[in-house]
């Protein structure tokens, strides 16, 4: 029996890629993406402290391969 839904597609699933692209395209057609982006940006600003606290907690459990992981600095900052 050849069950196509359980076939291994190798490195990178072409079926999953197609499903993702179809869903993303459908969303972009149906939604006001500019408005959704602005709403997401506002929410990020409102929750900045909570998100920074969560990031610090995650970095505190780092194995410490990078000094920047231990310092808690944003890797984008110089």
MOPAC internal coordinates of N, CA, C and O (Angstrom, degrees):
PM7 1SCF
backbone

  N    0.0000 0     0.00 0     0.00 0    0    0    0
  C    1.4568 1     0.00 0     0.00 0    1    0    0
  C    1.5247 1   109.48 1     0.00 0    2    1    0
  O    1.2310 1   120.65 1   -48.38 1    3    2    1
  N    1.3168 1   116.36 1   131.62 1    3    2    1
  C    1.4565 1   121.20 1   178.89 1    5    3    2
  C    1.5165 1   108.42 1  -110.18 1    6    5    3
  O    1.2310 1   120.74 1   -84.60 1    7    6    5
  N    1.3339 1   116.20 1    95.40 1    7    6    5
  C    1.4605 1   121.37 1   179.39 1    9    7    6
  C    1.5249 1   108.34 1   -87.62 1   10    9    7
  O    1.2310 1   120.11 1   -76.12 1   11   10    9
  N    1.3253 1   117.39 1   103.88 1   11   10    9
  C    1.4649 1   121.92 1  -174.85 1   13   11   10
  C    1.5230 1   112.48 1   -61.30 1   14   13   11
  O    1.2310 1   119.51 1   151.40 1   15   14   13
  N    1.3218 1   118.53 1   -28.60 1   15   14   13
  C    1.4635 1   120.44 1  -178.08 1   17   15   14
  C    1.5257 1   111.91 1   -70.26 1   18   17   15
  O    1.2310 1   119.47 1   161.50 1   19   18   17
  N    1.3246 1   118.61 1   -18.50 1   19   18   17
  C    1.4602 1   121.89 1  -178.61 1   21   19   18
  C    1.5205 1   113.23 1  -108.32 1   22   21   19
  O    1.2310 1   119.56 1  -170.39 1   23   22   21
  N    1.3031 1   118.44 1     9.61 1   23   22   21
  C    1.4647 1   121.37 1  -178.13 1   25   23   22
  C    1.5239 1   110.85 1   -73.04 1   26   25   23
  O    1.2310 1   121.38 1   -40.68 1   27   26   25
  N    1.3124 1   114.96 1   139.32 1   27   26   25
  C    1.4565 1   120.90 1   174.83 1   29   27   26
  C    1.5178 1   107.49 1   -79.90 1   30   29   27
  O    1.2310 1   120.33 1   -56.35 1   31   30   29
  N    1.3131 1   116.98 1   123.65 1   31   30   29
  C    1.4572 1   120.68 1  -178.21 1   33   31   30
  C    1.5207 1   112.13 1   -96.06 1   34   33   31
  O    1.2310 1   120.14 1  -170.93 1   35   34   33
  N    1.2954 1   117.33 1     9.07 1   35   34   33
  C    1.4566 1   120.13 1   179.16 1   37   35   34
  C    1.5138 1   111.49 1    80.31 1   38   37   35
  O    1.2310 1   121.20 1    21.45 1   39   38   37
  N    1.3271 1   115.32 1  -158.55 1   39   38   37
  C    1.4641 1   121.69 1  -177.93 1   41   39   38
  C    1.5212 1   109.58 1   -64.87 1   42   41   39
  O    1.2310 1   120.17 1   -68.44 1   43   42   41
  N    1.3170 1   117.28 1   111.56 1   43   42   41
  C    1.4662 1   120.97 1  -179.39 1   45   43   42
  C    1.5221 1   110.98 1    81.25 1   46   45   43
  O    1.2310 1   120.65 1   -61.79 1   47   46   45
  N    1.2918 1   116.35 1   118.21 1   47   46   45
  C    1.4633 1   121.58 1  -178.63 1   49   47   46
  C    1.5213 1   110.04 1   -83.70 1   50   49   47
  O    1.2310 1   121.15 1   -64.43 1   51   50   49
  N    1.3205 1   115.40 1   115.57 1   51   50   49
  C    1.4699 1   119.86 1   179.02 1   53   51   50
  C    1.5261 1   110.74 1   -66.26 1   54   53   51
  O    1.2310 1   120.76 1   145.02 1   55   54   53
  N    1.3193 1   116.15 1   -34.98 1   55   54   53
  C    1.4664 1   119.73 1   179.14 1   57   55   54
  C    1.5251 1   110.41 1   -66.29 1   58   57   55
  O    1.2310 1   120.25 1   134.24 1   59   58   57
  N    1.3278 1   117.12 1   -45.76 1   59   58   57
  C    1.4665 1   120.55 1   179.04 1   61   59   58
  C    1.5230 1   110.27 1   -63.46 1   62   61   59
  O    1.2310 1   120.23 1   139.73 1   63   62   61
  N    1.3257 1   117.16 1   -40.27 1   63   62   61
  C    1.4575 1   121.23 1   178.61 1   65   63   62
  C    1.5242 1   110.26 1   -61.06 1   66   65   63
  O    1.2310 1   120.27 1   133.60 1   67   66   65
  N    1.3226 1   117.09 1   -46.40 1   67   66   65
  C    1.4647 1   120.73 1   179.83 1   69   67   66
  C    1.5265 1   110.87 1   -63.08 1   70   69   67
  O    1.2310 1   120.49 1   135.83 1   71   70   69
  N    1.3292 1   116.67 1   -44.17 1   71   70   69
  C    1.4669 1   120.06 1   179.43 1   73   71   70
  C    1.5239 1   111.14 1   -61.24 1   74   73   71
  O    1.2310 1   120.42 1   137.68 1   75   74   73
  N    1.3372 1   116.80 1   -42.32 1   75   74   73
  C    1.4641 1   120.98 1   179.48 1   77   75   74
  C    1.5261 1   110.17 1   -63.72 1   78   77   75
  O    1.2310 1   120.56 1   131.67 1   79   78   77
  N    1.3170 1   116.54 1   -48.33 1   79   78   77
  C    1.4681 1   120.14 1  -178.27 1   81   79   78
  C    1.5257 1   111.70 1   -62.89 1   82   81   79
  O    1.2310 1   120.47 1   139.88 1   83   82   81
  N    1.3243 1   116.70 1   -40.12 1   83   82   81
  C    1.4700 1   120.14 1   177.73 1   85   83   82
  C    1.5222 1   110.80 1   -63.09 1   86   85   83
  O    1.2310 1   120.45 1   135.74 1   87   86   85
  N    1.3403 1   116.75 1   -44.26 1   87   86   85
  C    1.4692 1   120.32 1  -179.44 1   89   87   86
  C    1.5257 1   111.12 1   -67.07 1   90   89   87
  O    1.2310 1   119.97 1   139.35 1   91   90   89
  N    1.3355 1   117.66 1   -40.65 1   91   90   89
  C    1.4663 1   120.88 1   179.43 1   93   91   90
  C    1.5232 1   110.87 1   -65.49 1   94   93   91
  O    1.2310 1   120.38 1   139.24 1   95   94   93
  N    1.3237 1   116.88 1   -40.76 1   95   94   93
  C    1.4619 1   120.88 1   178.22 1   97   95   94
  C    1.5186 1   110.59 1   -65.00 1   98   97   95
  O    1.2310 1   120.75 1   137.68 1   99   98   97
  N    1.3327 1   116.18 1   -42.32 1   99   98   97
  C    1.4647 1   120.56 1   178.37 1  101   99   98
  C    1.5238 1   110.75 1   -61.90 1  102  101   99
  O    1.2310 1   120.29 1   135.95 1  103  102  101
  N    1.3338 1   117.04 1   -44.05 1  103  102  101
  C    1.4603 1   121.15 1   178.42 1  105  103  102
  C    1.5255 1   110.27 1   -60.63 1  106  105  103
  O    1.2310 1   120.42 1   134.01 1  107  106  105
  N    1.3255 1   116.80 1   -45.99 1  107  106  105
  C    1.4687 1   120.93 1  -178.16 1  109  107  106
  C    1.5244 1   111.11 1   -62.43 1  110  109  107
  O    1.2310 1   120.22 1   146.49 1  111  110  109
  N    1.3026 1   117.19 1   -33.51 1  111  110  109
  C    1.4702 1   120.46 1   179.31 1  113  111  110
  C    1.5304 1   111.86 1   -74.46 1  114  113  111
  O    1.2310 1   120.57 1   143.06 1  115  114  113
  N    1.3418 1   116.52 1   -36.94 1  115  114  113
  C    1.4605 1   120.73 1  -174.44 1  117  115  114
  C    1.5263 1   113.46 1   -87.33 1  118  117  115
  O    1.2310 1   119.95 1   150.05 1  119  118  117
  N    1.3221 1   117.71 1   -29.95 1  119  118  117
  C    1.4625 1   121.17 1  -170.05 1  121  119  118
  C    1.5242 1   111.38 1  -102.57 1  122  121  119
  O    1.2310 1   121.87 1   -22.06 1  123  122  121
  N    1.3098 1   114.03 1   157.94 1  123  122  121
  C    1.4571 1   121.11 1   171.82 1  125  123  122
  C    1.5249 1   105.80 1   -87.37 1  126  125  123
  O    1.2310 1   120.91 1   -88.57 1  127  126  125
  N    1.3283 1   115.86 1    91.43 1  127  126  125
  C    1.4650 1   120.06 1  -172.86 1  129  127  126
  C    1.5273 1   112.46 1   -67.08 1  130  129  127
  O    1.2310 1   119.86 1   148.36 1  131  130  129
  N    1.3124 1   117.87 1   -31.64 1  131  130  129
  C    1.4735 1   119.56 1   177.64 1  133  131  130
  C    1.5253 1   109.67 1   -64.71 1  134  133  131
  O    1.2310 1   120.47 1   136.74 1  135  134  133
  N    1.3220 1   116.71 1   -43.26 1  135  134  133
  C    1.4665 1   121.05 1   178.99 1  137  135  134
  C    1.5338 1   110.17 1   -64.95 1  138  137  135
  O    1.2310 1   120.35 1   137.11 1  139  138  137
  N    1.3359 1   116.94 1   -42.89 1  139  138  137
  C    1.4635 1   120.64 1   179.40 1  141  139  138
  C    1.5269 1   110.35 1   -61.83 1  142  141  139
  O    1.2310 1   120.25 1   140.52 1  143  142  141
  N    1.3281 1   117.12 1   -39.48 1  143  142  141
  C    1.4613 1   120.99 1   178.12 1  145  143  142
  C    1.5151 1   112.46 1   -64.62 1  146  145  143
  O    1.2310 1   120.57 1   137.42 1  147  146  145
  N    1.3241 1   116.52 1   -42.58 1  147  146  145
  C    1.4659 1   120.29 1   178.53 1  149  147  146
  C    1.5283 1   111.42 1   -65.46 1  150  149  147
  O    1.2310 1   120.62 1   140.09 1  151  150  149
  N    1.3343 1   116.41 1   -39.91 1  151  150  149
  C    1.4656 1   120.20 1   177.62 1  153  151  150
  C    1.5238 1   110.76 1   -63.84 1  154  153  151
  O    1.2310 1   120.44 1   138.91 1  155  154  153
  N    1.3308 1   116.76 1   -41.09 1  155  154  153
  C    1.4667 1   120.56 1   178.55 1  157  155  154
  C    1.5240 1   110.42 1   -64.76 1  158  157  155
  O    1.2310 1   120.47 1   139.00 1  159  158  157
  N    1.3215 1   116.71 1   -41.00 1  159  158  157
  C    1.4648 1   120.56 1   178.77 1  161  159  158
  C    1.5261 1   110.87 1   -62.68 1  162  161  159
  O    1.2310 1   120.24 1   137.23 1  163  162  161
  N    1.3326 1   117.15 1   -42.77 1  163  162  161
  C    1.4685 1   121.14 1   178.15 1  165  163  162
  C    1.5238 1   110.87 1   -62.05 1  166  165  163
  O    1.2310 1   120.78 1   136.33 1  167  166  165
  N    1.3246 1   116.11 1   -43.67 1  167  166  165
  C    1.4643 1   119.53 1  -179.43 1  169  167  166
  C    1.5256 1   110.61 1   -64.10 1  170  169  167
  O    1.2310 1   120.25 1   140.03 1  171  170  169
  N    1.3182 1   117.13 1   -39.97 1  171  170  169
  C    1.4628 1   120.31 1   177.97 1  173  171  170
  C    1.5224 1   110.46 1   -61.45 1  174  173  171
  O    1.2310 1   120.05 1   137.66 1  175  174  173
  N    1.3149 1   117.51 1   -42.34 1  175  174  173
  C    1.4685 1   121.07 1   179.17 1  177  175  174
  C    1.5280 1   111.08 1   -65.07 1  178  177  175
  O    1.2310 1   120.53 1   139.06 1  179  178  177
  N    1.3366 1   116.59 1   -40.94 1  179  178  177
  C    1.4634 1   120.66 1  -179.22 1  181  179  178
  C    1.5222 1   111.52 1   -66.71 1  182  181  179
  O    1.2310 1   120.31 1   148.60 1  183  182  181
  N    1.3283 1   117.02 1   -31.40 1  183  182  181
  C    1.4646 1   121.53 1  -176.12 1  185  183  182
  C    1.5225 1   112.49 1  -104.59 1  186  185  183
  O    1.2310 1   120.00 1  -164.40 1  187  186  185
  N    1.3230 1   117.61 1    15.60 1  187  186  185
  C    1.4603 1   122.13 1  -174.73 1  189  187  186
  C    1.5317 1   111.87 1   -51.96 1  190  189  187
  O    1.2310 1   120.05 1   131.05 1  191  190  189
  N    1.3238 1   117.51 1   -48.95 1  191  190  189
  C    1.4657 1   120.46 1  -178.42 1  193  191  190
  C    1.5144 1   111.95 1   -60.67 1  194  193  191
  O    1.2310 1   120.37 1   136.24 1  195  194  193
  N    1.3108 1   116.89 1   -43.76 1  195  194  193
  C    1.4683 1   121.45 1   179.68 1  197  195  194
  C    1.5348 1   110.54 1   -63.38 1  198  197  195
  O    1.2310 1   120.57 1   137.66 1  199  198  197
  N    1.3339 1   116.51 1   -42.34 1  199  198  197
  C    1.4590 1   120.47 1  -178.84 1  201  199  198
  C    1.5212 1   111.45 1   -69.11 1  202  201  199
  O    1.2310 1   120.02 1   140.86 1  203  202  201
  N    1.3201 1   117.56 1   -39.14 1  203  202  201
  C    1.4608 1   120.81 1   177.97 1  205  203  202
  C    1.5313 1   110.61 1   -65.20 1  206  205  203
  O    1.2310 1   120.58 1   141.22 1  207  206  205
  N    1.3291 1   116.49 1   -38.78 1  207  206  205
  C    1.4652 1   120.84 1   178.36 1  209  207  206
  C    1.5317 1   109.92 1   -63.34 1  210  209  207
  O    1.2310 1   120.52 1   136.98 1  211  210  209
  N    1.3298 1   116.61 1   -43.02 1  211  210  209
  C    1.4674 1   120.54 1   178.81 1  213  211  210
  C    1.5279 1   110.95 1   -64.85 1  214  213  211
  O    1.2310 1   120.28 1   140.96 1  215  214  213
  N    1.3249 1   117.07 1   -39.04 1  215  214  213
  C    1.4605 1   120.41 1   178.54 1  217  215  214
  C    1.5253 1   110.64 1   -64.37 1  218  217  215
  O    1.2310 1   120.35 1   136.86 1  219  218  217
  N    1.3280 1   116.93 1   -43.14 1  219  218  217
  C    1.4649 1   120.79 1   178.79 1  221  219  218
  C    1.5278 1   110.57 1   -61.83 1  222  221  219
  O    1.2310 1   120.57 1   139.02 1  223  222  221
  N    1.3277 1   116.51 1   -40.98 1  223  222  221
  C    1.4671 1   120.01 1   179.20 1  225  223  222
  C    1.5237 1   110.52 1   -62.93 1  226  225  223
  O    1.2310 1   120.61 1   139.09 1  227  226  225
  N    1.3215 1   116.45 1   -40.91 1  227  226  225
  C    1.4595 1   120.02 1   178.20 1  229  227  226
  C    1.5133 1   112.54 1   -66.03 1  230  229  227
  O    1.2310 1   120.54 1   137.94 1  231  230  229
  N    1.3148 1   116.57 1   -42.06 1  231  230  229
  C    1.4665 1   120.41 1   179.67 1  233  231  230
  C    1.5236 1   111.29 1   -67.92 1  234  233  231
  O    1.2310 1   120.01 1   149.91 1  235  234  233
  N    1.3205 1   117.58 1   -30.09 1  235  234  233
  C    1.4655 1   121.03 1  -179.68 1  237  235  234
  C    1.5278 1   111.10 1   -65.70 1  238  237  235
  O    1.2310 1   120.23 1   155.45 1  239  238  237
  N    1.3150 1   117.17 1   -24.55 1  239  238  237
  C    1.4692 1   121.24 1   179.45 1  241  239  238
  C    1.5266 1   112.11 1   -95.59 1  242  241  239
  O    1.2310 1   120.43 1  -172.28 1  243  242  241
  N    1.3045 1   116.79 1     7.72 1  243  242  241
  C    1.4555 1   121.41 1   179.72 1  245  243  242
  C    1.5201 1   110.53 1   -64.77 1  246  245  243
  O    1.2310 1   120.73 1   -30.32 1  247  246  245
  N    1.3068 1   116.20 1   149.68 1  247  246  245
  C    1.4621 1   120.35 1   174.86 1  249  247  246
  C    1.5168 1   110.52 1   -70.31 1  250  249  247
  O    1.2310 1   120.84 1   167.06 1  251  250  249
  N    1.3113 1   116.01 1   -12.94 1  251  250  249
  C    1.4500 1   119.20 1   174.29 1  253  251  250
  C    1.5081 1   114.38 1    83.86 1  254  253  251
  O    1.2310 1   119.88 1  -153.00 1  255  254  253
  N    1.3057 1   117.84 1    27.00 1  255  254  253
  C    1.4589 1   119.68 1   179.02 1  257  255  254
  C    1.5248 1   111.74 1   -63.33 1  258  257  255
  O    1.2310 1   120.29 1   149.67 1  259  258  257
  N    1.3104 1   117.05 1   -30.33 1  259  258  257
  C    1.4525 1   121.71 1   179.46 1  261  259  258
  C    1.5184 1   109.37 1  -118.29 1  262  261  259
  O    1.2310 1   120.33 1   -44.32 1  263  262  261
  N    1.3158 1   116.98 1   135.68 1  263  262  261
  C    1.4578 1   120.13 1   178.75 1  265  263  262
  C    1.5287 1   110.36 1   -58.74 1  266  265  263
  O    1.2310 1   119.95 1   144.63 1  267  266  265
  N    1.3315 1   117.70 1   -35.37 1  267  266  265
  C    1.4615 1   119.93 1  -179.81 1  269  267  266
  C    1.5322 1   111.55 1   -64.79 1  270  269  267
  O    1.2310 1   120.14 1   153.37 1  271  270  269
  N    1.3421 1   117.33 1   -26.63 1  271  270  269
  C    1.4635 1   119.59 1   175.55 1  273  271  270
  C    1.5213 1   110.87 1   -64.49 1  274  273  271
  O    1.2310 1   121.07 1   140.97 1  275  274  273
  N    1.3367 1   115.55 1   -39.03 1  275  274  273
  C    1.4575 1   120.66 1  -177.38 1  277  275  274
  C    1.5229 1   112.13 1   -79.14 1  278  277  275
  O    1.2310 1   120.38 1   148.97 1  279  278  277
  N    1.3100 1   116.89 1   -31.03 1  279  278  277
  C    1.4602 1   120.22 1  -175.68 1  281  279  278
  C    1.5204 1   112.14 1   -75.03 1  282  281  279
  O    1.2310 1   120.86 1   154.94 1  283  282  281
  N    1.3340 1   115.97 1   -25.06 1  283  282  281
  C    1.4635 1   119.39 1  -178.08 1  285  283  282
  C    1.5132 1   113.04 1    82.41 1  286  285  283
  O    1.2310 1   120.47 1  -178.38 1  287  286  285
  N    1.3348 1   116.71 1     1.62 1  287  286  285
  C    1.4655 1   119.75 1   178.26 1  289  287  286
  C    1.5156 1   109.81 1   -70.70 1  290  289  287
  O    1.2310 1   121.48 1   -29.23 1  291  290  289
  N    1.3119 1   114.78 1   150.77 1  291  290  289
  C    1.4507 1   120.75 1   174.43 1  293  291  290
  C    1.5223 1   107.98 1   -70.50 1  294  293  291
  O    1.2310 1   119.30 1   -53.23 1  295  294  293
  N    1.3367 1   118.94 1   126.77 1  295  294  293
  C    1.4605 1   120.08 1  -177.44 1  297  295  294
  C    1.5360 1   112.46 1   -61.02 1  298  297  295
  O    1.2310 1   119.55 1   159.96 1  299  298  297
  N    1.3142 1   118.46 1   -20.04 1  299  298  297
  C    1.4491 1   121.73 1   179.52 1  301  299  298
  C    1.5143 1   113.40 1   -81.65 1  302  301  299
  O    1.2310 1   120.51 1   166.12 1  303  302  301
  N    1.3388 1   116.63 1   -13.88 1  303  302  301
  C    1.4610 1   120.76 1  -179.61 1  305  303  302
  C    1.5214 1   109.99 1   -83.41 1  306  305  303
  O    1.2310 1   120.94 1   -32.76 1  307  306  305
  N    1.3076 1   115.81 1   147.24 1  307  306  305
  C    1.4827 1   120.69 1   178.66 1  309  307  306
  C    1.4986 1   109.73 1  -104.81 1  310  309  307
  O    1.2310 1   120.10 1   180.00 1  311  310  309

